[in-house]
Amino acid sequence: MNFFGSYGLGALAAWGKQTRQMALLFYLAVFCALLSYFMDPRERVDIAIAISLILFIYSSSPWRINARWNQYFSLLADSSCSLFLTHFG
C-alpha cells in the first residue's frame, strides 16, 4: 500500500458517514488493506488501517467528546493532515 492507498483509506473514512454505499466502500477498502497486510506485513499498512478505523468509528458514532476536547482534536487534525502529506514518503 502506497501513499495513495493510505490517503484513500483516510478519505473513505471521512466520506463513509455520508451514505451507506460509501460506508460499504470503506469496509471493502479496509478488507483489501488487511489482505495486503497479511500478504506483506509492513508497519505503514498497519498504521493506516488502524487510524482510518479510529477516524471512521469516531466520526460515525452518536456520542461526542465535550467541546474542549473537540477543539483540541480539531487543532490536531488540521496540523496532522499537512504533516502527514509532507512526511509520509
Secondary structure, DSSP 8 states (H G I E B T S, - for coil): --HHHHHHHHHHHHHTTT-HHHHHHHHHHHHHHHHHHHHS--HHHHHHHHHHHHHHHHHH-S----HHHHHHHHHHHHHHHHHHHHH--
